[in-house]
Amino acid sequence: MLIITQTALELGFLYALVAMALFLSYRILDIADLTTDGCFVLGAAVSVTVTAAGHPVLAIFAAMLAGACAGFVTAFLQTKLGVPSILAGIVTNTGLYTINLAVMGFSSTMSLVKTDTVFSLAKGSLSFLGGWYKLAIALAMILLAGAAMLGFLGTRLGLSIRATGDNAAMVRASSINPAFTITVGLCISGALCALSGGLLAQYQKSCDINVGTGMVTIALASLIIGETLLGKRTMLRRIIGVVFGSCLYRFIVAVAL
């Protein structure tokens, strides 16, 4: 039971980044972003490719940059070309399948066996934790991402993004460009999603072209569970709810399997 709980928490913290990305795009911006599946695989593919070249830490930042680029494409289709949000996500997600294959060298799977990852590099420094070092890394990443998200949404730009999701016409009347706030929001959402994929790929030491299948459903389930159990009165409670919902969902899946 202890092993099940440990694994559920590790995966829950890693997948919480996807739920946090969906929280930003779906709950804050009120945009149904369907790029999540392809963006998650893109982050994993970039992370594995760069890690295989001997740069596991750089791979995390490269994955986030790739995810931000995917989010920018989706935002560009919406704001500049007038494509509906759902269709823009589908178009980008479809195009990402080929891009992901190209990043992986047109192979459906890639392995990092006998290759250093951020987890194996940190194992020596966190040797006092024993077998819990992966959980410590995952917890540190989600705490950092959650604190950054909470701090960002309290800034002037963050408040503008929140206002855009509530009433884009009011934001436009306040001399704020909603196209810019949507673009920034979707870029951050894509970066978080790709970060999750990149970390998971190094955690599992492998990447599969279909690893992102159903990621929207999983993230939505985590989001709904967290909001139902913890509520959504304050932004801090909502972010904590996203992480809690992801961990609880993973625990339920682990017990069921």
N, C-alpha and C positions, 0 to 999 in steps of 0.2 A: 504493500500500500504506500510505503514511503517513496519507493521508486516511481510509482504512478503519479504521486503528487509532485515530485520533483520534475519529472518530464512534462507534466501538464503546466506547471508554472513556467518552465523554460520556454515551451512553445507558446504559452499564453502571452508572455511578455513580448516575444518576437512578433507574433501575429497581431498584437495590440497596436503596433505601428500602422498596420493596414487599416484597422478599425479607426484609428486616429485620423488617417488620411481621408477615410470616408466620412468621418465626423465633420471634417473641415469642408469638404465639397458638398455633402448632402445636407447636413444639418445647419451649417453656418451659411454657405453660399446658396443653398437650396437648388443645387444642380445635380441631376442624376448622372454621375460620371461613371461610364461603363469601361473606362480605360484600365480599371484596376487589375483585371486578370493579366492582360498583356504587359502592363507596367511592372507587375510583380515579377514576372518571368524575365523581363528586361534587366531588372536589378540583379536577379540571380545569375543570369548569363554573363553580364558584364563583370560581376564580382568573381565568378569562377574563372573567367578568362584572364583577368588581371592578376588574380591570386596564383594561377598556374604559371604566370610569368615571373612570380617571386615577389609580388607586392601586395600582401593581404590587407594592409591598412589603407593603402592608396585605393584598393579595390572598393572599399566602402564609400569613399568620396566619389569615385568614378560612377558607381551605381546610382548614387543620389543625383549626380549631374545628368545622367542618362534619363532618369525618371523625371527630372524637372523639364528636360527637353520634350519628353512625351506629353507632359502636362501642358507645355507651351503650344504644341501642335493642336491639341484638343481645344484650348482656349482660342487659338487663332481661327480655327474653323467656326467657332461660335461667334466670336466678337467681330471678326473682319469679313467673313464670308456668309454670315447669317444662317449657318447650319444649326438646326435644333440640337440641344445638348445631348440627347440620347443618341441621335444619329451621328453626331461628331465623335462620341465615345466609341460607337461601333466601328466607324471608319478607321479611327486611330488604332483600335484594338486589332482589327483585321490586318492593318499594315504592319503592326508590331510582330505578328507571327513570323513573317518572312525576315524581318530585321533581327528578331531573336535567333532564328536559325542561322543567319549570317554571322552574328556575334559568336555563336557556338561552333563556327566552322562547318556549318551545314550538317551537324550531327545532332541527333535528338537527345543525346545524353552526354554529360561531361563529368569526370571524376577528379577529386582532389586527394586521392589516396597517396600517402607519403609526401604530402605537400603541406607546408606550414600555413595555418590560418590564424585569424586574430584570437581564436580560442586556444589553439595550441601554443601560441606565443605568450599568452597571458597565464598559461598553466603554471609556469615556473614561478612567476611573481605571486600567484594566488595559491601556492602549494599548501599553505596553512588551512585552506578551506576544504582540502581533500577533493572529493568528487562533486562538490557544489560550486566549482569555479565557473562553470558555464552559466549557472543560474545567477551568479553574481554579475557576470558580464551583461547578461540579458536584462537584469534589473537596473544596472547602471545606465544602459542605453535607453530604456523606457522612461526612467526618471529624468534623464537629460532631455529627451524629446518632449516629455510632458511639461517640464519646466519651461522649455523654450517656447512651446505652443502657448502656454498660459501667459508668459511674458509678452509674446508677440501680439496676441489678441487684445492686450491691454494698451498697446501703442496706438498712435494716431492712424497708422496704416491698417492695423488690425481691426480697430473700431470701424474704419471705412469698409473693410471687407464684411464685417458683421452687418453693417447697415445696408450694404448692397444686397445681401441675402434677404433682408427684411423688406426693403422697399428700394428698388433700383431707381425709380423715378425721383424719389426724394433725394437720393444721393446725387443724381444728375443735376437736380435743381440747386444743390449745394456746391456746385462747381467742382465736383469730384467725378473723374472719368470712371464709370463702372466697368468699362472694358479693361482698364488697367488693373483694377482690384480683382476682377474675375481671373485675369491672367496670372497675377501673383498668387492668388489662392490655389488655382489648379496646379501651378508649378510646385508649390510647397506640398500639395497633396500627392503629386506624382513622385516627388523626392522621398517622402515618407514611405510610400508604397514600395518604391525600389529599394530603399534602405532595409525594409523588412525582408524583401526577397534576397538581397545581398547577404544579410546576416544569416538567414536560414540556410542558404546555399553553403556557407562556410561552416555552419553548425552541423549540417548533414554530410558535408564534404562531397556533395554531388549536386547536379542540376539536371532537371528534365524539362523538356519543352512544354509538357502538360502540367507542370507543378502549380501553375496559377489557376487551373480550372476550378470554378466555384468559389473563387476568392471573394467576389462581391457578396455572395450569400453568407459566407462565414463572417465577414466583417459586419454585415447588416445584423446578423443574429447577435453578435457580440455587442453591437451598439444598442439594440433593443433590450437585451438582457440587462445591461448596465443602467440604462435610463429607467427601466421598470423597477429595478430593485433600489437604486440610489436616488432616483429623481433627477431633475435638471433645473434646480433653482439657481445655482451659481455656476460659473464657468469651471471653477476648480472641481466641484462635485461632478460635473458632466465629464470632465477629462478622467477623473478617477473612476467614474462609472464605465468608461470605455475600456480601461485596463482591467477592471474587475470583471466585466462581462466577457472579455476575451479569455481570461484565466478560467472562469467558471465554465465557459463553453468547452475549452480544451479538457478540463477535468471530467466533464460529463461524457465527452467523446472517449477519453481514455478508459473510464470505468465501463462504458458500454461495450468497448472492444476488448 
